[in-house]
Amino acid sequence: MKILLLEDNKKLNETITKRLTMKGYSVLSIIDGAQAYEKITDGFSCFILDINVPNVDGIKILKKIREYYQTLPVIIISASVELDVIKQAYDFGCNDFLKKPFFIDELEIKIERFCNIQNDKIYFDENCYFDFKSSIIQMNVKEVRLTKKEKLLINLFLTKKNQVISYESIENYVWEGNFASLESIRSLIRRVRKIIDKDYIQTVVDTGYIFKTT
């Protein structure tokens, strides 16, 4: 899972980045708001934003994120205790607000909660699961190791189960901000459908796809 971390305190930034990397997350760590603003559509699953950062503040970045993604988790971390600031963060769609100082464990728990990741193995049903660490899908007794794009697609589907995911969201997340044609997306979907060999992935006409599970 790919996370954008915006924190201008270099020591805290390094501490968070190291801890999340050890957990297996891919972290783009940034200390400048303008740089974070430009990276919003580069295929992230989660955003961690400080408010008071150079050039573009975290609230403006949050507002821009919500123009592109209505449901991707955004966690605000800030030393501010001003109610107006906290209210503004929630009004513009942050999922949670962590006041500094905080325990890194608390941040990890929130990431896992909002991204619906409780462990490395995510089960589709009692006989089928996806292992994040090994990039392997096991369907009954068959194991298949996924390519990078296949893994990113499955990761996106499993963090957004039973939600419609647009072509644009797939392009931004799986191709990490690079261009992908509609045929490229459909080709990837066909490959993953063949691997899973069940009707989890359903087409939403002219919009995208939905990963249906019970």
Disulfide bonds with the S-S distance in Angstrom:
none
